[in-house]
Amino acid sequence: MRTRRCLRMGMIYLLAVVVLPGTLASSRASADAGDATSAESSEPLGLSKFRVIDHNIEHRDSALRLAVEKALATRAQAITLQEVCFGQVRRLRRLHPDWTIAWMPGVVNDRCSERASLVSPVERQKSGNVAIWTGGGWGRTSTFAFTRQLDRGQHRGMACVTYRAGARVRICSVHLLSANEPVSRRIIRTAQAREVHRMTTEWVRADELVVVGGDFNAPPNKRALDYLYQFRGRGHFREALGRPDRGRDCRCKSQTTFDGGRTKIDYIFFSANRMTDTAARQLRVFRSLSDHHILSGWAYVDVGAQ
């Protein structure tokens, strides 16, 4: 009897050794699932985490690919891109038919070309802004050209996607004129920012959640950004910040978004009308093969019915 009992105990031990790795893996998966559930349930009451990827891809396929990969990895609801060629937009639409993609062609750029195209050479050399909603292909698209441009060949403006998630949500991509040289360019850039303010004021007054990402070609302390920031400005927006601080606002230069020194000219903004005063926000910056960095930001927002 003692021998049989020992044999039985030995078999149980061997089975435990064989099953243990799988059991650990299963337990770890269950724990991860539990953590994910816990993380979702820890969201502030009535608020949802809204994730955005923004990137000026500088017409580079490699940079576009990295931005899309980052969006898929983070489950971003919105993607805002700048300096995107006609051919790149066409491929995005072909590869992601379940996304709503708006494109605002702004300028002709020699780096954009699409050989196998039925459109005119001028059309296929156009570069512009892209706004994407990744939650479905039935959103509405719209574009808005600025009245102030550097010359007649430019049509900079905003590309926007609108959809309903209880509230109406509007995602827009912006690319303001670079103002590196003459004073006249800075004046035009500020005028374009003022137009962004004018258009977004109407949407915020209608109680939409407005998300704006883009290359503003200006650091936070410049006058052009007065038209975006609610904090020490006349705008309607709160910025995705470097840390998930609650209720703290600043016009900080702490994060570099562009190569060549500590320069911050790219932003992700959320309209303050759909956020609480203590809403957590965060921004992370990743290097890319573009001269701009990838911005990955989120904020807790209210997308309940209006």
N, C-alpha and C positions, 0 to 999 in steps of 0.2 A: 504493500500500500504506500509506504514511504517513497519507494522508488518511482511508482506511477505518479505520485503527487509531485515529485521533483521534476519528472519529465514534463508534466503539464505546466508547471511554473516556468520551466525553461522555454517551452514553446511560446508562452505569453510574452516573455522577455524579448525573444527573437522577433515576434510580431511587432512589439512596441518599437524596437530599433528600426525595423523596416518601414513602419508607418510614420514614424516620428517626423522625418523631413517634410513629407507631404502635409502632415498635420500642422507643422509650424508654418508652412507656406500658406495653408488655408486659413490659419489663425491670423497671419499677418495681413492677408487680403481682407479678412473680416474686419480687422482693426482699422485698415486704411479706409474701408467703406464707412466704418463708424465715424472716423475722423472727418471724412467728407460730409457725412450727414450732419455731424455736430457743427462743422464750419458753416453749412448752409443755414442750420437752425439758429446760429448765433447772429445772423443778420439783424440789424435794428428793426424793430417793429414797423411795418409799413414801407420799408426801404429795400431796395435791391442793389446789388453790386453791378455797376455798368462798366464794362471794360472796353478800352479803346487802344488801338495801335495807330501811331502816326509816323510817317516817314517820307522825307524828300528823297526819292530813290535816284535822282540825278540821271534818269534815263537808263539805268543799269538793270539788266535782267537779274543779275545775282542779288542786288539789293532788293528788288521786288520779291524774289523768291524767299529771302530771309524774312521780309515783313509778313508775307502770307503764312510762312511756317510759324512765326511768333504768334500771329493771330489765331491760328488753329490750336497751338499749344496752350494758349491762355483762354481759349473759348471767348474771344473778344466779340462783342456784339457789333462793333463798329471799326472800320478801317478808314483812315484818311491819308491820302497820298498826294505828293506833289511831284512835278516834273516827270509825268508819265506820258509815254508816246502812244499814238493812235494804235499801233500794232500790239503794244502791251495791254491796252484796254481790251482789244478784241480777243486776245488770248485769255485774259481773266474771265471774260463773259463766256467763252467757250468751256473753260475748265470748271467754272463755278456757276452753273445755270440756276442754282438755288439761292444765289445772292442777288440783291438789287444793287446795281452799279451805276452811279451817275458820273459823267465826265464833262468837264468844262475846258475845251481846248482854248488855250490862251495865246500861245506864240508859236511861230515856226522855228524849229530847231534842226540843224544839220545832223545831229546825232540820232534823230528819229528817221527811220526808213522802214518801209514794208514793201518788199518787191512784189510778192504775189498778192496784189490787191487790185480791185476793180475801181477804186476811188482815185481821184486826181493826185498827182505828186504833191501838190500843196497840202491836201488833206492828210496824207499819210506822213507828212513831216511835222504835223502839229503836236505840241506838248501842252499838258495842262494838269488840272487837279482832278482827283478821283475821290468820291465819297462812297462807302460801301456799308450796307446793312447785311450782315451775315445770317439773319434769322429767317429769310424767305425771299422769294423772287417776285413778290407782288407789291413791294413798296413803290411809292411814286418818286420820280426823279425831277429835279429842276435845276436850272443854272441861272446865275445872276452876274452880268458883266458890270464892272465898275464904269462909271461915267468918266472918271479921270484915269487916263492912260499915258504912258510915256510917249507913244506915237500911234499912228493909225493902224500899224501892223500888230499891235498888241490888244488882247481882249481878256485881260486878267479879271478874275472874279471868284465866285463861289460855286462849287458843285454840291448839291444837297440831295439827301434821300429822306423821305418822310414816310412814317408808318404809324399804326396805332398799337399800343400795348396798354390798353386802358386809356392813358393819356396819349396825345399825339407826340411822337418823338421825331425830332429833326436833326440829322447828322450832316454837318457841312465841312468841307475842306477848303482852306483859304491859302493863297500864296500872294503876299503883298510884294510890291516892287522893292528891289534891293536899292538901298540908299547909300552906297559906299562912297560916292563921289560928290556930284554937285548938290547944292542946297535945293535946287528945283526938284531933284528926285526925292528928297526927304519930304518936301511939301506934298508931292503926289502920293507918297506912301501914307502920310497922315490922312490925306483926303480919302484914300481907299479904306483905311481903318474906320474913318467916320461913316462911310457907307455901310460897312459891316455892322456898325452900331445901329444905324438907322433901320436896316432890314431886320436885325435880330430883335430890336425893340418891339416891333409889331408882333413877332412870334411869342416873345416872352409875355407880352400883355395878354395874348390869347391863352396863356398858361401852358404852353408847350414846354417839354423838356428839350432844350437846344444844346447840342454838343458840337463844339467847334475845335477842330484840330488843324494845325498847319504851320507853314513857314512864314512868320511875320517879318522876317528880316530886320528885327529890332530887339534890343535887350529890354528887360522889364521896366527900366526907368524912363524909357523914351515916351514922348508924347503920344505916338501912335497907339501904344498899349493902354493909354488912358481910356480909350474907347472900348476896351475889352474888360479890364479889371473893374470889379465892384469895389475892391479894397483900394482906397486912395485913387480912385478913378471915377469915371462917369458911366462905366459899362455895367453889364448885368451878369458877369461871370465870376466863378471861383475856379482857381487853377488846380489841376492835379499836382500835388506837392511831392517833394522828395521822400517824405516820411508820412506814415498814416496818422498824422497829428489831428486831433479833434478840435475843431473850432478855431484853428489858427490860420490866419491869412498873412501873406507877405508878397512883395514883388521881388523875389530873391533871384540872385544870379548864381546860386550855389551849384547848379548842374550845367555841365557843358553839353550842348546839343549839336555843335558844329565844329569841324576841325579848324585848327589854327588858333590856339590860345583858349582861355576859358570864356567861351562865347555861348550865350543862350539866346537863340532866336526862334526856336520851335516850341510849340505849346499844345497842351490839351486843356480845353475849358469846358465847364459844365454850368448851365444857367442856374443862378442862385434861387430862382423861384421854386425849383423842384428839389431843393436840398434843405436840411435843417442847419442851424447855426453850428452844430457840433458834428456834422457829417464827416466821416473819415474819408480821406483821399490818399492816393499814393502815386508816385511816378518813378519808374525805373528807366534807365537809359542804357542802350546797348550799342556797341560799335557795329558799323556796317561797312560794306565796300563802297558806299556812297560817301561824299564829304559831309553829309549829315548823319546823325545817329538815329537809331530806332527808339521811339518813345513808347513805353508800355504803361498806361495809366488807368486808374479806376477811381470811382467815387460811389458812395451810397446815395442813391437818388430815389425820389418818389415817382413812380410811373403809374400811380392809381388813376382812376377815371377822373376827368375834369368835371 
